[in-house]
Amino acid sequence: VGASGVMQVMPRTMRKMGIPDSLHLDTRNNIIAAATLIKDLNHIFRRIEDPNEKINFVLASYNAGIGQVSDAMRLAQKYGRDRYKWENNVDTFLILKSEPEYYNDSICKNGQFKDHKQTLQFIKKVKRNWNKFNRMQQAYSDSIENIAKNDSII
């Protein structure tokens, strides 16, 4: 949809951060823009205390845009759901934003959202990869610890 670079950051996001168009594909600038965006999204969702909940909102906003997620949060609240819970709450309304009844609601400021499947898959994929990385890191730490213990015996 126009995102560029290793971190797939939208050009307008990079421009807002002061990164000129000529540097959008530069890996360092792309990573800096992505890290800054994630930091900003973490701040925006500071009211969500549960870090496991917050990460869903941050990842969804990184992928779909803060506007689409904000619309889904407002819809969740309107229909009696928890605007600060992702699963079976805000995610439901992100999906429903593909239907005119919902995206035409006056509380929605960002129009129709058709890419909900991609966004939901993005969240699952990032979290799955993060968990995989953590398991690998733990296994590495455990093996280093075992080597250190065995070396001290010899």
N, C-alpha and C positions, 0 to 999 in steps of 0.2 A: 504494500500500500504506500510505498515511498520511503520506508525506513532504510537506513544505510549503515554500512560499517559492521564491524564484528559484533557489536552490541545491538544492532538494528534500532538505532535511535532515529526518530523522525527529524527531518531537516528543520522544521520550525522550532522544535525543542532545542536543537543545537544553536540556532540563531538567537533564541531567548537567552542562552547562556553565553552569548558573545563569541561563539565559534564561527568563523567565516565559512561560507560554502566551500571554499577551496580546501578546507581542512576536515570536512565531514567524514571522509574515508580514512583519514589518518587514525591508526589503531589507538595511539595514546589518547588523542582527543576524544575519540569515540568512547573509550572506556571511562575517561574522566566525566564525560557527559552522562553516561549511564549511571555511574556511581553517585553523581550529584543528583540526578533524578530520583534514584532510590532513596537517598538521604532525605530529599524534599518530601517524597511520598510517605516515608516513615514519620516525618513531622506532621504532615497533614492528617494522618490516621493515629495521632498520639492518644486520642480518647479510647482507642481499642487497646485495652490492657493486656489481653491474652496474646502473647507473641505468635502463637500458632494461627490465631484468627487474623491478626494484623498482616501477616505475610501473604494471606490470600488477597487482601485488599490491595496491598502494594503490588503484587504480581499482576493482578487483574488490571490495575491502573497503568502499570508499565506497558502492558500489552494492548489494552483497549483504549486507554486514555482516561484521565481522571473524570472527565465530563460524563462518560458513559456509566462509570461506576457510581458517581454522585447521583445521577438520575435513578439508577437501580436502588440506591439507598433511600432516596425520597419515596420511590414507589413502595418499597418494603414497609416503610413507616406508615404510609397512607393505608396500606392494606393490612395493618396490624401485625406486621412481622418486625423482628429485631433488626434495625438498620446497622447494627454493629456485629452481627453474626453473618458469616458467609454461607455455609451450607444450609440448604433448604430455606434460606431467607433472601439475602441479596443476590445470590447466584440465580435464584429462580426468576427474579425480576430482570436481571441482565439478559436472560434467555427470552423473557416475555417482551423485551424491548424490540424484538423483531416483528411484533404484531401491532397494527395501527391503533388498536384500542389502548395500548400502553404508551407507545412512543409519541402519540398525539396528545397525551394527557398534558394539561397545562403546566404540571410540575416538572416535566421533562424539558430540558434546555438544549439537548444535544441530538435530537432526532433519532431515527431508526438505527438499530445496531444489529447487523446481520452476522457478524463474525463471532458470536458467542461460543460456538463449538471450538474454534481456534483458541480463544482465550481460556476456556476451561481446560483444554488439553495442555496449553502452555503452563498453567498453574500446576497441574499434575506432573508434567514432565520435569519442571524445575525442582519441585519438591522431591520427586523420585530420585533425580540425579544428586540432589543435596544429601539425601539420606544415604545413597550409595557412597558418596564421597566421605561422609562421616564414618560409615562402617569401614571403609578402606583406611582412613586415617587412624581409627581405633586399632585395627589389626596391625598397622605399621607401628604404632606406639607400643602395643603389646609385644611385638616381636623384638623391638629395640630394648624394651624392659627385660625380656627373657635373656637376650644376649648379654646385657649388662650384668644380670644375676649370675649367669654361667661363667662369664669372664672373671667375676670376683672370686669364684670358687677355685679357679685354676691357678 
